[in-house]
Amino acid sequence: MTQSDVLVAEPKPEPEAAAPVRRHRRPLAALPYVIIGIYLLTAFFGPMLVDYDPVATSVKGRLLPPGSETATGTAWLGTDGVGRDVLAQVVYGARTSFIIGIAVVFLSGLIGVALGAIAGYFGRLPDMAVSRTIDVLMAFPGILLAIVISGLLERGMHVVIIALSVGGWVGFARLSRSITMSTRERDWVDAARIMGVSKPATLTRHIAPFLAGSVIALATIELASAVLSEAALSFLGLGLPPDVVSWGQSIANGRDYLATAWWITVFPGLALTILVICIGLVGDKLTRRYTRTRD
């Protein structure tokens, strides 16, 4: 047997055999990102394409099934109990959910990361103050605090953002405190101290960059929680005024018509469920990635 025969008889390397499996997995892994992108486009451009008046009513056009013709066109997802288009409610509700969700995550992350990093780096009195505050807030469910605050204040989108941010910063503070406490003992931080770099500069230049990945992963998960909490408040009739469309309000409006007009509740509920699941999947993936990187 010649050397050429041996080379021909050699089996193909395993990576080539495994390549088709990886190619089949990539589209499924990218599906949550695509769905979230569609939601974002709908929330941004949808209100420009769909006209909707949340306080308008139509007696003749009430409780029409999906695909029915109305005075303003085709109601692709039907109409509710006062004749309002359900598709328009889904579109405008997406905008409301993203505005409130992103604002809550930004405000909570800003406060939580700042307090957690200060507590973890300086220790002593700052750490004790932040830790005791976290312990107090964790004794109460976040949604309960949001319900109390929304019930005490006048309705408005800013009220919902504040109510959800009161307890939302706790997770960011705990994460940033933990990472800061482990990072402040690293060699490059000690070198910065020896070189006379001030504590605020050391914290912002040599520690804060290591928080970014984990904070982004947590922010993604907190976004799903904020969207779901906003829908819960709206379902209870708290926080948002009647002229602001929310998926929670749409679901609540269809409670009395589940047997006869299921589409009023089902379509906004599906939109909310799919968005929360996709954001959660992306958040879990980012969490696993940055956890491995940090380890």
N, C-alpha and C positions, 0 to 999 in steps of 0.2 A: 504494500500500500504506500503510495507516494504521499508527500506532504500536502499536495493540493487536494487529494482525496480526504485527508483528515480535516482540512479546513472546510471543505464542502459539507462534511458530515456533522460539523459542530452545530449544536442547537443555537437558536437565536437568543440574544440576551433578553433577560426578563423585563427590563424597562420598556422595550418596544411592545411586549405583550400587555403590559399594564397601562400603556398610553391610552387605548380606547376607553378604558374604564374612567380615567380622569376626564376625558373629553365629554363623556356622557354626564358626569357629575357637575360640570361647570354651569350649564344652563339652569339647573335646579338651584344651585347655590346663589346665582345672580337674580333669581326670581323675586325675593323680597325687596331688593334694591330697585328693580324695575317697577314693582307695584307702588312703592313709596314715591318714586319719581312721577308716576301717573297721578297720584294723589296731590303732589305738589303742583304739578301743572294745572290740575283741575282747580285747586284752591286759588291759584294766581290768575289764571286766564278765564276760568269758568264764569265768575260774576260779570266779566265783560261781554260774554256771549249769551248769558241767560238773564232775562229780566225777572225780577221777583219783588213783590211787595208783601212783607210779612203781616201787615195789618189789613190787607184787602180780603174781601170775602165774595163768594159767588154761590148763591143758593142753587142755581141750576147746575152748576158744575161740581157739586159736592159728591164725594164717595164714588168717583168714576174709576173703573178698573184700569190697569196699565194698558196703554195703547189707545185710549179713548180720545176722540176729537173734542176740543173745547173752543171757546171763542178766541183764544189767543194761540191756538195751534194744537199739536198732539201732546197729550200728557203721557209720556212714555212709561212713567212709573206710577201713573194714576194721580188722583187728588185726595186731599184729606177731608175731614169733616166740615170744613168751611169753604172748600173749593180751591185750596192752594195746591200748587204743583209740587209733588213729592220729589221729583228730580231736581227742581230748583232748591228745595230744602237740603238735599244731599250735597249739592254743589256749594251752597253758601255755608252749610254746616262744616264742610271741610276747611274752608277759610277760617272760620271761627276757631276750630280745634287747633289748627296750626298756629294761629296768632297767639292764642292763650298758652298752648303747650310750649312753644319756643320762648315766649316771654317768661314763663314760670321757670323753665330750665335755666335760662340765662341769669335771671335774678337770683335763683337759689344757688346756682353754681358760683356766681360771683361772691356772694356772701359766704357760702360754705367753704369754698377753697381758701379764701382770705383768712377766715377765722381758724380753720383747721391748720393751715400752714403756720400761722403765728403761734398757735397753741403748741404745735409739735416742735417748732424750732426753739422758742424761748422757754417753754416749760413753766414750772412754778405757778405764779399767780395767773398769768394768761391761760395756761393749760387748765388750771383748776376751774376758772370761771367758765371757759368754753365747755369743759367736760360736764360740769354740773348743769349747765343750761341744756345740753344735749340729753342728759338723763331725765330732766323734767319734761322735755318735749316728747321723748320716747315713751313716757308713761301714758300719753294720750294718743289714740289713733289719729293719723294725719287728716283723714277725711272728717273726723268728728270736729277737730279744730276749724277746718274749712267751713263746715256747716254752721258752727257757732258764729264765726266772723261774718259769713255771708248773710246770716239772719239778722245780725245787729246793724250792719251798714246798709246804706242805700244801694239798690241794684246798679250794676255797671260792670263792664269788662275789667276795669282796673281793680274792682273789688274782688273778683274771682282770682285774678293774678296774685293779689296780695294774700288772699286767704289760702291759696295753695302753696305759696312760697314760705309761709310762716313755719311750716313743718318740713318743707321740701329741701331746705339747705342742710338738714342734719346728716343725710347720707354723704353729701359732698364733704362736709366737715370731718366726719369720721374717716373717710378715705384719705383725704389730704393730710390729716394729722398722722395717720399710721405711716404713710409713705415718707412724710417729712422726718418723723422720728427715726426711721431706719436710714434715711439718706444723709442726715446731718452728721453721722459717724463715719462717712466715707472719707477716703484719703484726700480727694480734691477739695472737700469742704474744710478739712483741717489745714490744708495748704493755704486756702484763702484766708483763714483766720490768722495764720502765722505771718502772711504778707500784709496784714493790717486792713483787709477789706472789711468795710462796715457790715453789721449784721443785716440791715435791710438789703444791701447790695448782694450779700451772700445768699440771702433767701430768694431774691428775685432772679439772680443770674445762675446760681449753681444748684439750686434745689427745685425751683418752680418748673423748669423745663421737664423734669422727670415726672411731674404730675400730669402732664398733658394727655398722654395716651390713656391712662386709667380714668381720668376725668371725662374724656370724650366717650369712653365705653359706658360709664355710669350715666352720663347725660342722655345717651340714647335710650337706656332703660327707663330713666326718669321721665323722658318725653312721653313714652307709652302710658306711664302712670298718670301724668298730668292730663293727657287727653281723656283717659278713662274717668278720672276724678271730675273733670269739667262736665262730662256727660252726666255723671251721677248727680252733681249739683243742679244741673239744668233739669234733669228728670224730676227732682224734688221741688222744682219751682224756685230755686234760690240762685242768687248771683246775677244772672243775666236778665236784662229787661225783655219784654215781649217782642220788641222790634229787632232784636238780635237773634238770628237763626242759629240753632244748635241741634245737633243730633239727639241730645238728651231730651230737648223739648219736643222734637218730632216723635220720638218713641213714646213719650208721655201722652201726647195728643192722640195717639192711636190705641191707647189701652182699652177704651170703651168700644172699639170697633174691631177687635181681634177676630171675632166670629164672622163678620160681614165684609170688612175691608182690611185684610191682613197686611196689605202692601204699605199702609201708613207707618207701621212699626217695623216690618221686616226689612225693608230696603235701607233705612237709616241704621238699623241695628247691624245689618251685614256690613255696611260701610265702616262702622265703628269697629266691629270685630276683626275684619281683615286688616285694617290699618294697625290696630294694637298688636296683632299677632306678628305682622311683618316687622314692625319696629322692635318687638321683643326678640325676634330671631336675629336681626342685625346686631342688637345689643349683646346678646349671648355670644355671638361670633367674635365681636370686638373684645368682649371681656376675656374670652379664652385666649385670644391672640396676645393681649397686653399682659395677661397673667403669666403666660409662658415667657414673654420678653423680660418681665420684671424678675422672674425667678432665675 
